[in-house]
Amino acid sequence: MSSKRIYEIIIGTLFFISTISYIIGNSILEDKLLSKNLLNDFYSNKTIILTGIFFELLNCACVISIGILMIQFIKNHNYSISIIYFSCRLIEGLLLIISAISPYFILKLSNIYLDNKKFNIKNEEFNLSIDIVGRLLSEGYFIFFKLAMAFLSLGSIVLCLLLLKSNIIPKILSVFGIIGYISLLLHVVLNIIGYEIGMILFAPGAVFEIIFPLNLIINGFNDSVGELNLSNNSESQKEIIKKELIN
């Protein structure tokens, strides 16, 4: 198996790990973060919350890794776009890390809050303050996720336009990706300005992030990128040396 195929399979697998780990992490954390008695209930679920944080951080690692590995393929078609895509995935990953660790700090606040109750420390002003901070951290979890999705959309729209132009995946899949990520970006923008429209605009992008990696694992890219050269294009350097010797 060529190194090109190995990297295509790794990238496709990372897409699936990213999706599954985020679904698990978010399903664990979201309900806990929306609790009306946030600080009172949060620490009692410490183990499950730490598990959710782990899965969301795993998603972050996959997101950044995908950006790094995809450069090896798309830089041969358009180096500038490969840098834009990687930058967007890197920013997305960092924003998701901030989102993922916010529940950890809520755990700390919840522990302090419960200790105050346990030892009957009646400092209403202090308890109110940490409750507000906890609510802000909870809100931050969702806000940073939305910002991350905006950068995912921007980077992926550019990527899909390049994939459409270069024809290295089926054109219909590239078109579906463009539609999907434009829909996702529209969803994020509308959500940020206060319009709740449900998850319908998430659907096309979600379908693309299943079909695209599956296509990578089964078929790979349609082009003749050949063996990935991860050692500063040594083959190209050899060709240059040969030409110089001939001349």
SVG drawing of the C-alpha trace seen along z (x, -y; Angstrom):
<svg xmlns="http://www.w3.org/2000/svg" viewBox="-36 -40 63 42">
<polyline fill="none" stroke="black" stroke-width="0.4" points="0.0,0.0 1.4,-3.4 2.0,-6.1 -0.6,-8.2 -3.3,-5.6 -2.2,-5.2 -2.6,-9.0 -6.0,-9.0 -7.2,-6.3 -5.8,-8.0 -7.5,-11.3 -10.8,-9.6 -10.6,-7.7 -9.8,-11.0 -13.0,-12.5 -15.0,-9.7 -13.2,-9.7 -13.7,-13.5 -17.5,-13.2 -18.1,-10.3 -16.0,-11.8 -17.7,-15.1 -21.2,-13.5 -20.3,-11.5 -18.7,-14.5 -21.5,-16.9 -24.3,-14.5 -22.6,-14.1 -22.0,-17.8 -24.8,-19.7 -27.6,-18.7 -25.4,-19.2 -24.4,-22.7 -28.1,-23.7 -29.1,-22.6 -31.0,-25.2 -29.0,-24.3 -25.7,-24.4 -23.2,-24.7 -25.4,-22.6 -25.6,-19.6 -22.4,-19.8 -19.8,-18.4 -21.9,-15.3 -21.4,-14.3 -17.6,-14.8 -16.6,-11.5 -19.1,-11.6 -18.2,-15.3 -14.5,-14.6 -15.3,-11.8 -17.2,-14.2 -14.3,-16.7 -11.9,-13.9 -14.0,-13.0 -14.3,-16.7 -10.5,-17.2 -10.1,-14.1 -12.2,-15.8 -10.0,-18.8 -6.9,-16.7 -8.5,-15.1 -9.5,-18.5 -6.0,-19.9 -4.5,-16.7 -6.8,-16.7 -5.7,-20.2 -2.0,-19.2 -2.5,-16.0 -4.7,-17.6 -1.9,-20.1 0.1,-17.2 -2.6,-16.7 -4.0,-20.1 -0.7,-22.1 0.1,-20.5 -3.0,-22.1 -3.0,-25.5 -0.5,-26.2 -2.3,-29.4 -5.6,-27.5 -3.8,-24.7 -2.5,-27.3 -6.0,-29.0 -7.6,-25.6 -5.0,-24.6 -5.3,-28.0 -9.1,-27.7 -8.8,-24.1 -6.2,-25.2 -8.3,-28.2 -11.3,-25.8 -9.4,-23.4 -8.2,-26.0 -11.7,-27.4 -13.0,-23.9 -10.3,-23.4 -11.5,-26.6 -15.1,-25.3 -14.1,-21.8 -12.2,-22.9 -14.8,-25.4 -16.8,-22.6 -13.6,-21.8 -13.6,-25.2 -17.3,-24.9 -16.4,-21.7 -14.0,-23.7 -16.6,-26.4 -19.2,-23.8 -16.8,-22.2 -16.3,-25.5 -20.0,-26.2 -20.8,-22.8 -18.1,-23.2 -19.6,-26.5 -23.0,-24.8 -21.4,-21.8 -19.7,-24.0 -22.7,-26.4 -20.7,-29.4 -23.3,-31.9 -21.7,-34.4 -24.5,-35.2 -22.5,-37.8 -19.7,-35.3 -22.0,-32.5 -23.9,-34.8 -20.6,-35.8 -19.4,-32.3 -22.8,-31.3 -22.6,-34.2 -19.1,-33.0 -20.3,-29.5 -23.2,-30.6 -20.8,-32.7 -18.5,-29.6 -21.5,-27.5 -22.5,-30.1 -18.9,-30.3 -19.0,-26.5 -21.7,-27.1 -20.4,-30.4 -16.9,-29.1 -18.4,-26.1 -20.4,-28.4 -17.3,-30.4 -15.4,-27.2 -18.1,-26.1 -17.8,-29.5 -14.1,-28.8 -14.8,-25.2 -17.3,-26.5 -15.0,-29.2 -12.1,-26.8 -14.2,-24.0 -16.0,-26.2 -12.6,-27.2 -11.4,-23.5 -14.5,-22.3 -14.1,-25.0 -10.6,-23.7 -11.7,-20.1 -14.4,-21.0 -11.8,-22.8 -9.2,-20.2 -11.6,-17.3 -9.8,-15.1 -13.1,-13.9 -16.4,-13.4 -17.8,-16.9 -21.2,-16.1 -19.5,-15.6 -17.6,-18.9 -20.9,-20.7 -22.7,-19.1 -19.8,-20.1 -20.0,-23.7 -23.8,-23.8 -23.4,-22.0 -20.8,-24.4 -22.6,-27.5 -25.7,-26.2 -23.6,-25.7 -22.1,-29.2 -25.6,-30.6 -26.9,-28.6 -24.0,-30.0 -24.6,-33.6 -28.4,-33.4 -27.8,-31.7 -25.3,-34.3 -27.7,-37.2 -30.5,-35.5 -32.5,-33.4 -33.1,-29.8 -33.8,-27.7 -33.1,-24.2 -30.5,-21.8 -31.8,-21.7 -28.9,-23.7 -26.4,-21.4 -27.7,-18.4 -26.0,-18.9 -22.5,-19.6 -23.0,-16.6 -23.8,-14.3 -20.7,-15.6 -18.5,-14.8 -19.7,-11.2 -19.5,-10.7 -16.2,-12.6 -14.1,-10.5 -15.8,-7.3 -14.8,-8.1 -11.3,-8.8 -11.0,-5.5 -12.5,-3.5 -11.3,-5.3 -8.9,-8.0 -8.3,-11.1 -8.8,-10.9 -5.6,-12.6 -2.0,-11.5 -0.5,-13.0 1.4,-9.8 3.5,-8.9 3.4,-11.6 6.8,-13.2 7.2,-14.3 10.9,-14.9 11.0,-18.3 10.2,-17.0 13.4,-14.9 12.2,-13.4 11.9,-16.9 15.4,-17.7 16.8,-14.6 15.2,-15.7 16.8,-19.1 20.2,-17.5 19.8,-15.2 19.0,-18.2 22.0,-20.1 24.3,-17.1 22.9,-16.7 23.5,-20.4"/>
</svg>
